[in-house]
């Protein structure tokens, strides 16, 4: 005879009227049989009270019930610990339902576990929605992978042919006796080809970043050499513009950093190309400075890179569109300055992947400043070969 505490009639009436399934099992008897179920439990499962009292709740399990979930539940109950889980159960007519199960142990004054009180909720509709969402996510992922593969193949074909075409154009432009009109036409063709090649590369980079296909290096490199190389490359592109390029390196900028110099170059190349595109006169400054250490930075070195120009600037109402793919500040800018509008989107994706942040401050007609803050690993944590 069990010495479990008896339920008073009032408690039975209150619990019996709940619109939630309630069960009570005797923790002191072998098999932990049911000693109480309310009416909602009977409606949920289709059993009668006579069919369930004195039995262990295992009769609700069936072929689709996960054995691992059952084993975990038994282990927790054997230690008189609470159970919170979702389990596939079966009604008397064989139909299944997802049961959100909450079981709590009840202890007597001596600390002995005497009862388990369970609350069950039918969460089948929610599980069906979650499963449908999961299938939709998998389908979207497969479609995304398909798009990614298509972009990769298309990019390869475009670059192969464009590089061949650009190579022939460069050879043609080397001809000394080329008439001026022909040289001008060939130069325009080469410029257009370069633009197409950049768009193809940008599209692949953006697709890879969105798909998580961009792999970051962590190697030791000299940031001063990398920045100097970037600066010299863009200094040759000022052409006939009345424009001064300046490189400003803070005195505290380390001689060595550990990170991905290739992706850093890609971000700064994009920002400098944008600055050159939208600045006709004045100056463009590439600034790099080490930021003060913060609490909890784990020894990371944080560096802020700024590209500041005196170009056309950005209207305040257009700032929210700045990092969207295939958009520019104004449609007229695309006609006047060219470009796909992918550069800043790629910058934001890459900076995010590197654990940093990108921001902009600008006034229309007064220029813009793009700030990139990036963390670099402490020295000695790099992998791979040094740059």
Secondary structure, DSSP 8 states (H G I E B T S, - for coil): --------HHHHHHHHT-SSEEEEEETTSTT--EEEE-HHHHHHH---HHHHTTS-GGGG--TTS-HHHHHHHHHHHHTT--EEEEEEEE-TTS-EEEEEEEEEEEE-TTS-EEEEEEEEEE-HHHHHHHHHHHHHHHHHHHHHHHHHHHHHHHHHHHHHHHHHHHHHHHHHHT-TT--HHHHHHHHHHHHHHHHHHHHHHHHHHHHHHHHT------EEE-HHHHHHHHHHHHHTT-TTSEEEEEEEE-TT--S-EEE-HHHHHHHHHHHHHHHHHH--EEEEEEEEEE----TT-TT-EEEEEEEEE-SS---GGGGGGTTSTT--S-HHHHHHH---S-HHHHHHHHHHHTT-EEEEEEETTTEEEEEEEEEEB-TT---S---
